[in-house]
């Protein structure tokens, strides 16, 4: 399956052309069919009006390498080194961005964004073209001296300004911005729970010890004692009487 894009307007710096695809493009190699009605510049060739197929090379390197074929993929036209280019808002259609170039020259293809991707392919130009583009665009342009697919896998990429001076490529320009940390509201620490006091035990006064009575209570009558005394006297009298008679 492919994604056909027709470029009707090729204009200045960062001009983006978007048209509805006629078929879904291939996900794994980003295969896209591109139809143009006027010439455009690539880093190492110029594409004339016509239909072309673009896709990523299946490479084990961490580089982005783009291949451009004819319409039927029977002939490889060129191989281009690219670097990732981040965009904040992906779209559901392929997009192409172009560098501003001197008047009379074909527009120079800057980047290619596949539908739904945050990262697109920013094309790396040779030194002589980078300086021309930088002079018109007033921006630095990714640059490499590599000339073959093997060299693309490891060659350094620099940035060229309008005077032709090369400097280290600022990769932050082409990568996703660091997420802004979400402020965390200050939360007061929860005070430690105070220990629950033990229940108070009521103090019970000891029962008072009863004082002994000053006088024992009278528990019986004296009549039985009198009877006993009388009986004893009678027995004594009987005994004495009996002893007299024996005498």
Phi and psi restraints in degrees (value plus and minus 20) as a CYANA .aco file:
   2 UNK   PHI    -155.7  -115.7
   2 UNK   PSI     150.3   190.3
   3 UNK   PHI    -144.5  -104.5
   3 UNK   PSI      88.2   128.2
   4 UNK   PHI    -108.6   -68.6
   4 UNK   PSI     107.6   147.6
   5 UNK   PHI    -144.3  -104.3
   5 UNK   PSI     106.5   146.5
   6 UNK   PHI    -128.1   -88.1
   6 UNK   PSI     102.1   142.1
   7 UNK   PHI    -113.9   -73.9
   7 UNK   PSI      86.0   126.0
   8 UNK   PHI    -111.0   -71.0
   8 UNK   PSI     -44.5    -4.5
   9 UNK   PHI    -150.6  -110.6
   9 UNK   PSI      99.4   139.4
  10 UNK   PHI    -137.6   -97.6
  10 UNK   PSI      85.5   125.5
  11 UNK   PHI    -138.5   -98.5
  11 UNK   PSI    -153.6  -113.6
  12 UNK   PHI    -113.5   -73.5
  12 UNK   PSI    -181.7  -141.7
  13 UNK   PHI     -71.3   -31.3
  13 UNK   PSI     109.8   149.8
  14 UNK   PHI      41.5    81.5
  14 UNK   PSI      -0.1    39.9
  15 UNK   PHI     -86.2   -46.2
  15 UNK   PSI     113.0   153.0
  16 UNK   PHI    -141.3  -101.3
  16 UNK   PSI     109.3   149.3
  17 UNK   PHI    -131.7   -91.7
  17 UNK   PSI     106.8   146.8
  18 UNK   PHI    -151.7  -111.7
  18 UNK   PSI     107.3   147.3
  19 UNK   PHI    -155.7  -115.7
  19 UNK   PSI     133.7   173.7
  20 UNK   PHI     -84.8   -44.8
  20 UNK   PSI     115.8   155.8
  21 UNK   PHI     -93.5   -53.5
  21 UNK   PSI     128.3   168.3
  22 UNK   PHI    -110.9   -70.9
  22 UNK   PSI     -33.9     6.1
  23 UNK   PHI    -178.7  -138.7
  23 UNK   PSI     136.9   176.9
  24 UNK   PHI     -92.6   -52.6
  24 UNK   PSI     116.1   156.1
  25 UNK   PHI    -100.1   -60.1
  25 UNK   PSI     142.3   182.3
  26 UNK   PHI     -96.9   -56.9
  26 UNK   PSI     114.6   154.6
  27 UNK   PHI     -93.1   -53.1
  27 UNK   PSI     -65.6   -25.6
  28 UNK   PHI     -92.1   -52.1
  28 UNK   PSI     -55.5   -15.5
  29 UNK   PHI    -133.5   -93.5
  29 UNK   PSI     -11.5    28.5
  30 UNK   PHI      37.6    77.6
  30 UNK   PSI       8.8    48.8
  31 UNK   PHI     -76.7   -36.7
  31 UNK   PSI     108.0   148.0
  32 UNK   PHI    -160.7  -120.7
  32 UNK   PSI     114.6   154.6
  33 UNK   PHI    -115.5   -75.5
  33 UNK   PSI     105.4   145.4
  34 UNK   PHI    -137.5   -97.5
  34 UNK   PSI     106.4   146.4
  35 UNK   PHI    -136.2   -96.2
  35 UNK   PSI     105.5   145.5
  36 UNK   PHI    -143.7  -103.7
  36 UNK   PSI     130.8   170.8
  37 UNK   PHI    -132.1   -92.1
  37 UNK   PSI     -12.8    27.2
  38 UNK   PHI    -171.8  -131.8
  38 UNK   PSI     142.9   182.9
  39 UNK   PHI     -87.5   -47.5
  39 UNK   PSI     127.2   167.2
  40 UNK   PHI    -153.9  -113.9
  40 UNK   PSI     130.1   170.1
  41 UNK   PHI    -111.4   -71.4
  41 UNK   PSI     118.7   158.7
  42 UNK   PHI    -134.7   -94.7
  42 UNK   PSI     148.2   188.2
  43 UNK   PHI     -74.4   -34.4
  43 UNK   PSI     -50.9   -10.9
  44 UNK   PHI    -151.9  -111.9
  44 UNK   PSI      -6.4    33.6
  45 UNK   PHI    -185.7  -145.7
  45 UNK   PSI     152.3   192.3
  46 UNK   PHI    -141.5  -101.5
  46 UNK   PSI     106.6   146.6
  47 UNK   PHI    -108.8   -68.8
  47 UNK   PSI     107.9   147.9
  48 UNK   PHI    -104.9   -64.9
  48 UNK   PSI     142.9   182.9
  49 UNK   PHI     -71.9   -31.9
  49 UNK   PSI     115.7   155.7
  50 UNK   PHI     138.1   178.1
  50 UNK   PSI    -184.5  -144.5
  51 UNK   PHI    -137.7   -97.7
  51 UNK   PSI     114.3   154.3
  52 UNK   PHI    -156.7  -116.7
  52 UNK   PSI     140.9   180.9
  53 UNK   PHI    -137.1   -97.1
  53 UNK   PSI     107.5   147.5
  54 UNK   PHI    -136.2   -96.2
  54 UNK   PSI     119.6   159.6
  55 UNK   PHI    -180.0  -140.0
  55 UNK   PSI     142.0   182.0
  56 UNK   PHI     -99.7   -59.7
  56 UNK   PSI     121.8   161.8
  57 UNK   PHI     -94.4   -54.4
  57 UNK   PSI     117.0   157.0
  58 UNK   PHI     -97.3   -57.3
  58 UNK   PSI      73.9   113.9
  59 UNK   PHI    -144.5  -104.5
  59 UNK   PSI     126.2   166.2
  60 UNK   PHI    -100.3   -60.3
  60 UNK   PSI     -31.7     8.3
  61 UNK   PHI     -95.6   -55.6
  61 UNK   PSI     146.1   186.1
  62 UNK   PHI    -110.0   -70.0
  62 UNK   PSI      -7.0    33.0
  63 UNK   PHI    -108.4   -68.4
  63 UNK   PSI     134.8   174.8
  64 UNK   PHI    -117.4   -77.4
  64 UNK   PSI      94.9   134.9
  65 UNK   PHI    -141.3  -101.3
  65 UNK   PSI     101.9   141.9
  66 UNK   PHI    -125.3   -85.3
  66 UNK   PSI     114.9   154.9
  67 UNK   PHI    -131.7   -91.7
  67 UNK   PSI     120.0   160.0
  68 UNK   PHI    -137.9   -97.9
  68 UNK   PSI     103.4   143.4
  69 UNK   PHI    -134.9   -94.9
  69 UNK   PSI     150.6   190.6
  70 UNK   PHI     -92.4   -52.4
  70 UNK   PSI     159.4   199.4
  71 UNK   PHI     -75.2   -35.2
  71 UNK   PSI     -62.7   -22.7
  72 UNK   PHI    -114.7   -74.7
  72 UNK   PSI     -12.4    27.6
  73 UNK   PHI      39.9    79.9
  73 UNK   PSI      10.3    50.3
  74 UNK   PHI    -109.1   -69.1
  74 UNK   PSI     -38.9     1.1
  75 UNK   PHI    -159.3  -119.3
  75 UNK   PSI     104.6   144.6
  76 UNK   PHI    -100.4   -60.4
  76 UNK   PSI      98.9   138.9
  77 UNK   PHI    -105.6   -65.6
  77 UNK   PSI     -66.6   -26.6
  78 UNK   PHI    -181.5  -141.5
  78 UNK   PSI     141.3   181.3
  79 UNK   PHI    -144.5  -104.5
  79 UNK   PSI     112.7   152.7
  80 UNK   PHI    -146.4  -106.4
  80 UNK   PSI     117.9   157.9
  81 UNK   PHI    -104.1   -64.1
  81 UNK   PSI     118.7   158.7
  82 UNK   PHI    -157.1  -117.1
  82 UNK   PSI     143.3   183.3
  83 UNK   PHI    -144.7  -104.7
  83 UNK   PSI     136.5   176.5
  84 UNK   PHI     -85.7   -45.7
  84 UNK   PSI     117.3   157.3
  85 UNK   PHI    -144.5  -104.5
  85 UNK   PSI      99.9   139.9
  86 UNK   PHI    -108.8   -68.8
  86 UNK   PSI     122.5   162.5
  87 UNK   PHI    -151.4  -111.4
  87 UNK   PSI     126.2   166.2
  88 UNK   PHI     -94.2   -54.2
  88 UNK   PSI     -57.3   -17.3
  89 UNK   PHI    -138.8   -98.8
  89 UNK   PSI      77.4   117.4
  90 UNK   PHI     -88.0   -48.0
  90 UNK   PSI     135.1   175.1
  91 UNK   PHI    -144.5  -104.5
  91 UNK   PSI     150.8   190.8
  92 UNK   PHI    -107.6   -67.6
  92 UNK   PSI     -10.6    29.4
  93 UNK   PHI    -151.2  -111.2
  93 UNK   PSI     136.3   176.3
  94 UNK   PHI     -88.6   -48.6
  94 UNK   PSI     123.7   163.7
  95 UNK   PHI    -152.9  -112.9
  95 UNK   PSI     127.1   167.1
  96 UNK   PHI    -148.6  -108.6
  96 UNK   PSI     113.9   153.9
  97 UNK   PHI    -132.4   -92.4
  97 UNK   PSI     128.8   168.8
  98 UNK   PHI    -147.9  -107.9
  98 UNK   PSI     125.1   165.1
  99 UNK   PHI     -98.4   -58.4
  99 UNK   PSI     130.2   170.2
 100 UNK   PHI     -95.7   -55.7
 100 UNK   PSI     113.6   153.6
 101 UNK   PHI    -149.0  -109.0
 101 UNK   PSI     145.1   185.1
 102 UNK   PHI     -78.2   -38.2
 102 UNK   PSI     130.7   170.7
 103 UNK   PHI     -78.1   -38.1
 103 UNK   PSI     119.5   159.5
 104 UNK   PHI      71.9   111.9
 104 UNK   PSI     -28.3    11.7
 105 UNK   PHI    -119.5   -79.5
 105 UNK   PSI     129.8   169.8
 106 UNK   PHI     -83.0   -43.0
 106 UNK   PSI     126.1   166.1
 107 UNK   PHI     -75.9   -35.9
 107 UNK   PSI     122.7   162.7
 108 UNK   PHI    -118.6   -78.6
 108 UNK   PSI     103.1   143.1
 109 UNK   PHI     -88.0   -48.0
 109 UNK   PSI     102.9   142.9
 110 UNK   PHI    -115.3   -75.3
 110 UNK   PSI     -70.0   -30.0
 111 UNK   PHI    -170.4  -130.4
 111 UNK   PSI     136.3   176.3
 112 UNK   PHI    -150.6  -110.6
 112 UNK   PSI     105.0   145.0
 113 UNK   PHI    -134.8   -94.8
 113 UNK   PSI     104.5   144.5
 114 UNK   PHI    -102.2   -62.2
 114 UNK   PSI     127.8   167.8
 115 UNK   PHI     -73.7   -33.7
 115 UNK   PSI     109.7   149.7
 116 UNK   PHI      62.3   102.3
 116 UNK   PSI     -25.7    14.3
 117 UNK   PHI    -111.5   -71.5
 117 UNK   PSI     120.0   160.0
 118 UNK   PHI     -96.0   -56.0
 118 UNK   PSI     -52.1   -12.1
 119 UNK   PHI    -124.9   -84.9
 119 UNK   PSI     111.0   151.0
 120 UNK   PHI    -133.0   -93.0
 120 UNK   PSI    -190.2  -150.2
 121 UNK   PHI    -128.3   -88.3
 121 UNK   PSI      92.0   132.0
 122 UNK   PHI    -112.4   -72.4
 122 UNK   PSI      97.7   137.7
 123 UNK   PHI     -97.2   -57.2
 123 UNK   PSI     120.2   160.2
 124 UNK   PHI    -119.6   -79.6
 124 UNK   PSI     107.1   147.1
 125 UNK   PHI    -123.7   -83.7
 125 UNK   PSI     135.0   175.0
 126 UNK   PHI     -89.7   -49.7
 126 UNK   PSI     143.6   183.6
 127 UNK   PHI     -76.9   -36.9
 127 UNK   PSI     -66.3   -26.3
 128 UNK   PHI     -84.3   -44.3
 128 UNK   PSI     -59.1   -19.1
 129 UNK   PHI     -94.3   -54.3
 129 UNK   PSI     -56.4   -16.4
 130 UNK   PHI     -79.1   -39.1
 130 UNK   PSI     -63.0   -23.0
 131 UNK   PHI     -84.9   -44.9
 131 UNK   PSI     -61.6   -21.6
 132 UNK   PHI     -82.7   -42.7
 132 UNK   PSI     -64.9   -24.9
 133 UNK   PHI     -86.2   -46.2
 133 UNK   PSI     -63.3   -23.3
 134 UNK   PHI     -81.3   -41.3
 134 UNK   PSI     -56.3   -16.3
 135 UNK   PHI     -85.6   -45.6
 135 UNK   PSI     -54.5   -14.5
 136 UNK   PHI    -102.7   -62.7
 136 UNK   PSI     -61.4   -21.4
 137 UNK   PHI    -104.3   -64.3
 137 UNK   PSI     -36.7     3.3
 138 UNK   PHI      38.5    78.5
 138 UNK   PSI      18.8    58.8
 139 UNK   PHI    -163.0  -123.0
 139 UNK   PSI     136.2   176.2
 140 UNK   PHI     -95.1   -55.1
 140 UNK   PSI     129.4   169.4
 141 UNK   PHI    -143.3  -103.3
 141 UNK   PSI     112.2   152.2
 142 UNK   PHI     -78.0   -38.0
 142 UNK   PSI     115.2   155.2
 143 UNK   PHI    -156.5  -116.5
 143 UNK   PSI     124.1   164.1
 144 UNK   PHI    -168.8  -128.8
 144 UNK   PSI     127.9   167.9
 145 UNK   PHI    -112.9   -72.9
 145 UNK   PSI     -20.9    19.1
 146 UNK   PHI     -83.7   -43.7
 146 UNK   PSI     125.4   165.4
 147 UNK   PHI    -149.6  -109.6
 147 UNK   PSI     -19.2    20.8
 148 UNK   PHI    -159.6  -119.6
 148 UNK   PSI     144.5   184.5
 149 UNK   PHI     -79.5   -39.5
 149 UNK   PSI     -61.0   -21.0
 150 UNK   PHI     -84.5   -44.5
 150 UNK   PSI     -60.7   -20.7
 151 UNK   PHI     -87.7   -47.7
 151 UNK   PSI     -52.1   -12.1
 152 UNK   PHI     -80.1   -40.1
 152 UNK   PSI     -49.8    -9.8
 153 UNK   PHI     -89.3   -49.3
 153 UNK   PSI     -40.1    -0.1
 154 UNK   PHI    -159.8  -119.8
 154 UNK   PSI     -27.3    12.7
 155 UNK   PHI     -85.9   -45.9
 155 UNK   PSI     121.8   161.8
 156 UNK   PHI     -89.8   -49.8
 156 UNK   PSI     129.3   169.3
 157 UNK   PHI    -134.3   -94.3
 157 UNK   PSI     107.1   147.1
 158 UNK   PHI    -137.5   -97.5
 158 UNK   PSI    -195.1  -155.1
 159 UNK   PHI    -142.7  -102.7
 159 UNK   PSI     111.8   151.8
 160 UNK   PHI    -130.7   -90.7
 160 UNK   PSI     113.1   153.1
 161 UNK   PHI    -119.1   -79.1
 161 UNK   PSI    -195.0  -155.0
 162 UNK   PHI     -87.3   -47.3
 162 UNK   PSI     -38.2     1.8
 163 UNK   PHI    -110.6   -70.6
 163 UNK   PSI     -22.9    17.1
 164 UNK   PHI      70.3   110.3
 164 UNK   PSI     -15.6    24.4
 165 UNK   PHI     -98.4   -58.4
 165 UNK   PSI     113.3   153.3
 166 UNK   PHI    -117.3   -77.3
 166 UNK   PSI     121.8   161.8
 167 UNK   PHI    -161.4  -121.4
 167 UNK   PSI     150.6   190.6
 168 UNK   PHI     -84.7   -44.7
 168 UNK   PSI     118.5   158.5
 169 UNK   PHI     -90.7   -50.7
 169 UNK   PSI     108.0   148.0
 170 UNK   PHI    -101.8   -61.8
 170 UNK   PSI      75.6   115.6
 171 UNK   PHI     -87.5   -47.5
 171 UNK   PSI     -38.0     2.0
 172 UNK   PHI     -84.1   -44.1
 172 UNK   PSI     -43.2    -3.2
 173 UNK   PHI     -87.3   -47.3
 173 UNK   PSI     -45.9    -5.9
 174 UNK   PHI    -133.3   -93.3
 174 UNK   PSI     -11.6    28.4
 175 UNK   PHI    -137.0   -97.0
 175 UNK   PSI     145.1   185.1
 176 UNK   PHI     -86.3   -46.3
 176 UNK   PSI     117.6   157.6
 177 UNK   PHI     -85.2   -45.2
 177 UNK   PSI     128.1   168.1
 178 UNK   PHI     -84.7   -44.7
 178 UNK   PSI     117.0   157.0
 179 UNK   PHI     -83.9   -43.9
 179 UNK   PSI     120.0   160.0
 180 UNK   PHI     -95.2   -55.2
 180 UNK   PSI     105.1   145.1
 181 UNK   PHI     -83.7   -43.7
 181 UNK   PSI     118.5   158.5
 182 UNK   PHI     -95.6   -55.6
 182 UNK   PSI     103.0   143.0
 183 UNK   PHI     -82.0   -42.0
 183 UNK   PSI     118.8   158.8
 184 UNK   PHI    -124.8   -84.8
 184 UNK   PSI     102.9   142.9
 185 UNK   PHI     -85.2   -45.2
 185 UNK   PSI     118.8   158.8
 186 UNK   PHI     -88.6   -48.6
 186 UNK   PSI     112.4   152.4
 187 UNK   PHI    -134.6   -94.6
 187 UNK   PSI     102.7   142.7
 188 UNK   PHI     -85.3   -45.3
 188 UNK   PSI     118.2   158.2
 189 UNK   PHI     -83.7   -43.7
 189 UNK   PSI     121.4   161.4
 190 UNK   PHI     -94.4   -54.4
 190 UNK   PSI     102.1   142.1
 191 UNK   PHI     -82.8   -42.8
 191 UNK   PSI     125.9   165.9
 192 UNK   PHI     -86.7   -46.7
 192 UNK   PSI     119.9   159.9
 193 UNK   PHI     -87.2   -47.2
 193 UNK   PSI     113.2   153.2
 194 UNK   PHI     -94.6   -54.6
 194 UNK   PSI     122.6   162.6
 195 UNK   PHI     -84.3   -44.3
 195 UNK   PSI     120.4   160.4
 196 UNK   PHI     -91.8   -51.8
 196 UNK   PSI     103.1   143.1
 197 UNK   PHI     -84.4   -44.4
 197 UNK   PSI     125.4   165.4
 198 UNK   PHI     -86.7   -46.7
 198 UNK   PSI     124.0   164.0
 199 UNK   PHI     -82.0   -42.0
 199 UNK   PSI     118.6   158.6
 200 UNK   PHI     -92.1   -52.1
 200 UNK   PSI     118.8   158.8
 201 UNK   PHI    -116.9   -76.9
 201 UNK   PSI     103.8   143.8
 202 UNK   PHI     -84.2   -44.2
 202 UNK   PSI     111.5   151.5
 203 UNK   PHI     -99.9   -59.9
 203 UNK   PSI      99.2   139.2
 204 UNK   PHI    -120.0   -80.0
 204 UNK   PSI     102.0   142.0
 205 UNK   PHI     -89.3   -49.3
 205 UNK   PSI     116.5   156.5
 206 UNK   PHI     -83.4   -43.4
 206 UNK   PSI     127.6   167.6
 207 UNK   PHI     -85.1   -45.1
 207 UNK   PSI     114.8   154.8
 208 UNK   PHI     -83.9   -43.9
 208 UNK   PSI     119.1   159.1
 209 UNK   PHI     -95.4   -55.4
 209 UNK   PSI     106.3   146.3
 210 UNK   PHI     -85.5   -45.5
 210 UNK   PSI     114.0   154.0
 211 UNK   PHI     -96.1   -56.1
 211 UNK   PSI     121.5   161.5
 212 UNK   PHI     -85.9   -45.9
 212 UNK   PSI     123.1   163.1
 213 UNK   PHI     -86.1   -46.1
 213 UNK   PSI     125.3   165.3
 214 UNK   PHI     -83.1   -43.1
 214 UNK   PSI     -46.8    -6.8
 215 UNK   PHI    -164.5  -124.5
 215 UNK   PSI     112.5   152.5
 216 UNK   PHI     -83.4   -43.4
 216 UNK   PSI     120.6   160.6
 217 UNK   PHI     -90.6   -50.6
 217 UNK   PSI     125.2   165.2
 218 UNK   PHI     -95.5   -55.5
 218 UNK   PSI      97.3   137.3
 219 UNK   PHI    -122.5   -82.5
 219 UNK   PSI     -29.6    10.4
 220 UNK   PHI    -172.6  -132.6
 220 UNK   PSI     150.7   190.7
 221 UNK   PHI    -105.2   -65.2
 221 UNK   PSI     138.7   178.7
 222 UNK   PHI    -109.9   -69.9
 222 UNK   PSI     -24.9    15.1
 223 UNK   PHI     -81.2   -41.2
 223 UNK   PSI     -64.2   -24.2
 224 UNK   PHI     -80.8   -40.8
 224 UNK   PSI     -53.9   -13.9
 225 UNK   PHI     -85.5   -45.5
 225 UNK   PSI     -61.0   -21.0
 226 UNK   PHI     -82.8   -42.8
 226 UNK   PSI     -60.1   -20.1
 227 UNK   PHI     -83.4   -43.4
 227 UNK   PSI     -62.5   -22.5
 228 UNK   PHI     -84.2   -44.2
 228 UNK   PSI     -59.8   -19.8
 229 UNK   PHI     -83.5   -43.5
 229 UNK   PSI     -60.0   -20.0
 230 UNK   PHI     -85.9   -45.9
 230 UNK   PSI     -60.4   -20.4
 231 UNK   PHI     -85.0   -45.0
 231 UNK   PSI     -60.3   -20.3
 232 UNK   PHI     -84.7   -44.7
 232 UNK   PSI     -59.7   -19.7
 233 UNK   PHI     -83.9   -43.9
 233 UNK   PSI     -59.5   -19.5
 234 UNK   PHI     -85.0   -45.0
 234 UNK   PSI     -64.0   -24.0
 235 UNK   PHI     -84.5   -44.5
 235 UNK   PSI     -58.3   -18.3
 236 UNK   PHI     -82.7   -42.7
 236 UNK   PSI     -60.2   -20.2
 237 UNK   PHI     -84.3   -44.3
 237 UNK   PSI     -61.4   -21.4
 238 UNK   PHI     -83.9   -43.9
 238 UNK   PSI     -60.4   -20.4
 239 UNK   PHI     -85.8   -45.8
 239 UNK   PSI     -63.1   -23.1
 240 UNK   PHI     -84.5   -44.5
 240 UNK   PSI     -59.5   -19.5
 241 UNK   PHI     -84.3   -44.3
 241 UNK   PSI     -59.0   -19.0
 242 UNK   PHI     -89.4   -49.4
 242 UNK   PSI     -54.9   -14.9
 243 UNK   PHI     -89.3   -49.3
 243 UNK   PSI     -55.4   -15.4
 244 UNK   PHI     -85.7   -45.7
 244 UNK   PSI     -61.1   -21.1
 245 UNK   PHI     -86.8   -46.8
 245 UNK   PSI     -55.2   -15.2
 246 UNK   PHI     -89.5   -49.5
 246 UNK   PSI     -48.3    -8.3
